[in-house]
């Protein structure tokens, strides 16, 4: 099925908003590094195999790509790389598939030590920008990248840089909720978003509690333990996140505080599953497995889960993506995505550029998007459309729902996504809310500590 018109609209709208929205105040040239973890926590960087082991006479260059997967992306990427290697026998690409948590926590440490891979799939797009290689001098056709990836290239640059080409988006994403529609049917309770596009967070909490009670489902709701996911709810509630100068101002943001209060309340009364925000050990955690196993009625995550749900749920039950819940400020999620970037410390920039050009080509990226069920961040594919490789109605419908969410995204959500130090905001949010959920901090203390953590992280990055 061709999804042509909404892809064009989606990508052009993102580009327009990125160009016209109020940008944060100019940031220092060096983006924030991830907070350093103790050295013993870092996964040791794998050493490249000696050249004589890679191929006779050392003619083959071995490159390493750090990769995480939400669904079948690792399988699809390995298939594409095998084909690249067949056409380019002088290059071998080792695909190191790691947990997403390793990308968030260990990769920044490896990059800071100069021990990172040659390429990596990342979501902290601007936060790691100082470690990226500028591919422009090595590309055979830089104009192709500017034409097709133009609106998103700035997401990967350090503040003030308007020229570098560091990589390309493997997908565009929008945060938002999924529901187990079969549970609603079993409970005999209508899905509220089927008749209204203005369903509030509080209304969703109430109706999912009713469904859970009627069906014996353990929990009504789940939300990824992520400051990115929390930000969508907070902005919907009216949170501004930034002051007039574009600096994060959380401590006095009453809408942000109210969202935190709701999160605490829903954990206290059993609405939300505790295994994600409380029992996850203090780091990023997702609730995709709980949703797949029908343990929650509603799961707040994002469009990147579609491929995994398509594969693992199949037709076990009917699931749907639904529009983002509303608050006084908006009915918004947060845009984002993952990018494949080149790393500046590579010893083989020319070979890295050849791999990146192959994977970013229109034909190959179209296949990757179709097989993984990802919305591509490529204007050419938006114009011609992508025929997604699925016969599951839930997956096709979910892609359309998330695309339709783009016009609803708040300008604050785009500002948050494009802010170089947004990782400092997200880390402080999850760390301090986690402490509040276990009773270590009051809500007032939580808000103060979030602001202090953000201030300290930015100050350290700008010294």
Order of alpha helices (4+ residues) and beta strands (2+ residues): alpha-alpha-beta-alpha-beta-alpha-beta-alpha-beta-alpha-alpha-beta-alpha-alpha-alpha-alpha-beta-alpha-beta-beta-alpha-alpha-alpha-alpha-alpha-alpha-alpha
